[in-house]
């Protein structure tokens, strides 16, 4: 687990919740004992947080991000000061898109990982080959 002081830890968790899970300030504001199961790491009965975030919530307590929606973005300002660029939900969303590839066959986005993609040989428009996800590669 990453060792960060309290303010950086909050910034880190807010960023990870936005980047990894697509949560916005309204979702993060609602993380509490009614919406998040501290033992299983499941939020709103559908999102299962990774083991590092589960560990942070267990160690710091369910309310360590207890902010209203207008204060949550202030946590990102700490990172913005050091990066020299304002970090917003839109910046995070665009950054995530740059780390993903779209499979032209199934239309799903996948993390940019060579284990997930392959090149399919095709003769459409003389392209010779396109990059598709492994699931679609097996079907072609």
Order of alpha helices (4+ residues) and beta strands (2+ residues): alpha-alpha-beta-beta-beta-alpha-alpha-alpha-beta-beta-beta-beta-alpha
